[in-house]
Amino acid sequence: MTSSEPPLLSIHFKDHRIESIDGGIVEEGTKWILVAAVRGGARRNGHVLIRRKFIRKMVPVGKFTNLAANVVGSWPPAPLLGADGKTLELELNHGRLSLQGIAEHYPVLGFHYERRKGEGLVDGVLQLEDDDAALRFRIVTDEGRVRSGITTLDRSSLIALEIGSSRLSKLAAKMADSTREDETPAEEAPVVEAPAEVEIISATKAFEIKPSAYLVRLANFQDVPGIQALHRRGGYAPPSPRFLERVIADEDSLVVVAVDREESVVGWAKANYIPSSIADPAGYYLTGVRVDDDHRRNGLAREMAGARLSWLRRRTDTVFASVPAPNQPARHYLSSLGFREIPQEEAPVQPGNSVLLELTLDAGQAR
């Protein structure tokens, strides 16, 4: 990478409760900057318009080419394009940013706004801009349904605008499907016999599963309440809905759930890329598994591991895991999957009293 190419930045906000945004600057104005956003492992993920007054600092996080193994396209950051393939012109020097031109090409936008306890995020379809002080939009639910009521957001509280991310693209597709369903008379669904072997494909995520009394599949937004309920039944604090939605939508992470015949979530697990700013070494990690107490000893943890390793095998040849040293069941579980514990003198320093484990994948594993 030549010195003339822009660095990959981590953009931090004045309110420390707001998460930082990673990306590269496409265009700067006196009031706004346009950032080509990237997620774990420098994977492109749409654009974000950020209001300058909320930014505390922008920190280079390394050479993009060293992090961009999974990036499609080249650096520097790509401009914001419309559906016609032409660059959208933005007036970034004006505090009252006009969003109508963006909304014509991107049906669902993510509004990040300032609130008393940090940041809020709501997804919506922009309505006509007829007020210098307010934005009006209809909220889009996780199921892609557009609410009838109009929500008003004070323009001065708008921190950033998320555009064209994988999460919003999926919501837009669901919204289109919901619209078609509303326009088509309902018909009785045909009964289809379940196949003996199922392959689930969604974007770049694919894996095979074996037939059993349970189904292991990709998680979706509708599984969030079930995952939370699973934690509560075990006496644990559940992950927040926003966290779960973010990792489900992130193209560089995988979340799978195990469901019973009633489609109740009885287990879940995830894997994701962790950058060097968080983990040493950087790389893909198995980052958690939980099975309902009443459904243990049915092979669900191993089946979910197989799903995750199949997905990881398409992206890396080495997988890591880090667990507290006293957690012997977790260490035994990972060892049974083929992980080896890296001796303490060879391993990078781990947080607390943790053990680092490593698994080398090959073509014959995770099947």
ZIMO-V388332 format. One record per helix or strand of 2 or more residues. SS is the DSSP state (H for helix, E for strand). FROM is the first residue (numbers start at 1). LEN is the number of residues. If there is no record, write none. Layout:
BEGIN
ss->{SS,SS}
from->{FROM,FROM}
len->{LEN,LEN}
END
This chain:
BEGIN
ss->{E,E,E,E,H,E,H,H,E,E,E,E,H,E,H,E,E,E,H,H,E,E,E,H,H,E,H,E,E}
from->{9,21,32,43,52,55,64,100,109,118,134,151,155,158,166,198,205,215,221,241,253,265,283,293,300,318,328,340,354}
len->{5,8,8,9,3,6,4,4,7,9,7,4,3,6,18,5,5,4,13,9,7,10,9,3,14,7,9,2,7}
END
